[in-house]
Amino acid sequence: MVILTEQIINDCGKISLDKTTEFYTLTLRGLSITKLESLGTTRNIYECIDLSNNYITELSSIPYLSNLKSLILCNNQIEIIEREFISSLPNLESLVLTHNNLSSLESIISIIGLKKIERISISDNPVSLNIYYRLFLIYFLPSLRYIDFQKICKEERVKAEKFFTENSARIEILNLITKNKIDNDMNQNLAVNDLTKDIDKESVHLNRMLINTTNPLDQQTVNKIKSSIASCTSIDELRQLEQALITGLIPVELKKLIEK
């Protein structure tokens, strides 16, 4: 196991200025790195970091890198992208994750926190075979311009908006969630951990997917539950509220919470 250390960065890192992007770049390719540590020693001066061709399996907590605009992680073994990793990259514009082991939409859900992202590549990952993959990225990352090096067209944006907002898509989306195991954890990341500034809005979008059309609640009650989801701070409460949307059943104690 090779952990990225300050010594590796100093001894093996190659520094350059990309003529195309004019990004100040740190290259750490092909060093058999398995775990990211010591990125704080870069002093947040690089606009691009290239960590391709290593053995990284997860992207977890890293120092706050506000200057980083491009991150290249192709040809690794990444299976998990943690929320803490994404929250440390507020100005990231380009993310390359080609040829990794991201298996489902659940494994990439945290990337919807990248509010300035314009280009993303996740091709040659199992998740890219999901028929909803591209629509999912387009809808939840409105700043995106390119996915897998293909430009997003206007028709795709309209299709994504229609798919994720129309009532007729609820059952299909519910099946998608079940298939990919995108359950309460996704909504916890959104509603409890303050993944983004407009978290309440996105939480409502996600929870709209979970409404069970076989046991529909009246619209007024649905709106109250959504409002409670957007403002709750307890994971237990969040789970109860989501369960109410799914089942259409509201326990007495939960009803008191909704009516506050």
Secondary structure, 3 states (H helix, E strand, C coil): CEECCHHHHHHHCEEEECCCCCCEEEECCCCCEEECCCHHHHCCCCCEEECCCCCCCEECCCCCCCCCCEEECCCCCCCEECHHHHHCCCCCCEEECCCCCCCCHHHHHHHHHCCCCCEEECCCCHHHHCCCHHHHHHHHCCCCCEECCEECCHHHHHHHHHHHHCHHHHHHHHHHHHHHCCCHHHHHHHHCCCCCCCHHHHHHHHHHCCCCCCCCCCHHHHHHHHHHHHHCCCHHHHHHHHHHHHHCCCCHHHHHHHCC
